[in-house]
């Protein structure tokens, strides 16, 4: 019997498939006083995986801002679900 890959194991836990990306984003918290630059690695309507240094300093909830390329950004309230090394999983807690 062949063992499952890690991506197959994690994919089974997701309610929706995530689109792979590599886009810059910002985690904003402390009433906008603190900003952490990250990269969005994959995203779905329910959550995202981000990567970057300093993720251990993220609070339980924060705002994820993704630039739209036209000077604006989309913002979603997010809850930190897991952190491993320089990556973290988020679940969006607002309405899309």
Secondary structure as UniProt FT lines:
FT   HELIX           6..13
FT   STRAND          19..29
FT   TURN            30..33
FT   STRAND          34..43
FT   STRAND          47..51
FT   TURN            53..54
FT   HELIX           55..57
FT   STRAND          61..67
FT   STRAND          73..84
FT   TURN            85..86
FT   STRAND          87..92
//
